[in-house]
Amino acid sequence: MSLFGLLKRPDINAGVETARAEKGAVILDVRTRQEYMQERIPGSVNIPLDELSGIPSMVPEKSTPVFVHCLSGARSSAAARILKNMGYTNVTDIGGISGYRGKTERG
């Protein structure tokens, strides 16, 4: 892999498109509840990074496709590592909502 490949950031737009095409996929937003209420991707679920240990109650099947995002990509990267350490086998870090160009909702 080239150095440029290592520096490439996840594309949240492609990630959301892939998640929506995959049956049973979860779009997981790991930002704070306040951030989530201000703006979110329709159909996403919110579990803040510091509450990630509670994910088994929401996503009990560890082979479920989980597409993780946050604001800039830092928390989603950490969350993806944590989920993999918890035994989730189909986790994709899709980066930050700051780069999202699709429809969002509030409230």
HELIX and SHEET records of a PDB file:
HELIX    1   1 LEU A    3  LEU A    7  1                                   5    
HELIX    2   2 ILE A   12  ALA A   21  1                                  10    
HELIX    3   3 ARG A   33  GLN A   38  1                                   6    
HELIX    4   4 LEU A   49  GLY A   54  5                                   6    
HELIX    5   5 ILE A   55  MET A   58  1                                   4    
HELIX    6   6 ALA A   74  ASN A   85  1                                  12    
HELIX    7   7 ILE A   97  GLY A   99  5                                   3    
SHEET    1   A 4 VAL A  45  ASN A  46  0                                        
SHEET    2   A 4 VAL A  26  ASP A  29  1                                        
SHEET    3   A 4 VAL A  66  CYS A  70  1                                        
SHEET    4   A 4 VAL A  91  GLY A  96  1                                        
END                                                                             
